[in-house]
């Protein structure tokens, strides 16, 4: 199980309905994209961090391990705004207002990523996907997502076991041995994935699979109080952004 999925299963908000957490997490993401980078996205970033580390109870170290990957993409996407190609100053030269634009983009994307992580750290996929069929998403599409979600964990577990076996047989002692082990890892994982898929299909056929996977979903109700508080928080952030931005304009 991935660390972020394990955190979602042990979250304080595990028993809350996904709609409650979607209103808050995805609402923060929408605000980060739509509000001005300063102070809107900065307020969203601080608020998302406070909710993640506070009421949601996400450990700081686990949050950083998950956040550093999208943060790396945010930084990579902002760096090209610092330079411009062509022009009177040469083939590559510093862009006018480049640091400002790069900072604004970094604020937007990093704050939006935290909003998505808030939803991911509190909502297991096993709770979300079955409810999508009730919400009107075609059942075959949900079934494919469920199977893919399950198979991804099996594939990661197979890769981990193969790497451990290769390391125990000194398969990573030299560069040449590492490349050979990497090729063997890819080939073995490819064969095992097809074998597991065939066994899964056989098992489903033996259980009378009719095109729909039926799974038990924990009972949960949409909390009007939690949803109203989330909407009030989002509205307060938008209003505070307008108030703080007005003197600067």
Secondary structure, DSSP 8 states (H G I E B T S, - for coil): --HHHHHHHT-TTTTS-HHHHHHHHHHHHHHHHHS-IIIIIHHHHHHHHHHHHTTT---HHHHHHHHHHHHHHHHHHHHGGGEEESSTT-SEEE-TTHHHHHHHHHHHHHHHHHHHHHHHHH--HHHHHHHHHHTT--HHHHHHHHHHHHHHHHHHHHHHHHHHHHHHTTTTSSHHHHHHHHHHHHHHHHHHHHHHHHHHHHHHHHTT--S------------HHHHHHHHHHHHHHHHHHHHHHHTT-
